[in-house]
């Protein structure tokens, strides 16, 4: 049977609304962890990741920003990457 689950927030339907993934990961800590999806261009994203991390979210699924930036390397992303590194989390870059 299934012993552990990684819950990954999709960006297609819910964009950066990670409430379901965070809630499920938090409620089932022994069997589940979450991977969130955040807007790298948003200055609030590093703080949001810190909050989600307390809810058993251990990684970030990175997608292009809602502002159409094709590059993952810009000021907002760098701040978010630094937070992820400091928290010893992982990044999954979604590249189309």
Secondary structure, 3 states (H helix, E strand, C coil): CCCCEEEECCCCCCCCCCHHHHHHHHHCCCCEEEEEECCCCCCCHHHHHHHHHCCCEEEEEECCCCCCCCCCCCHHHHHHHHHHHHCCCEEEECCC
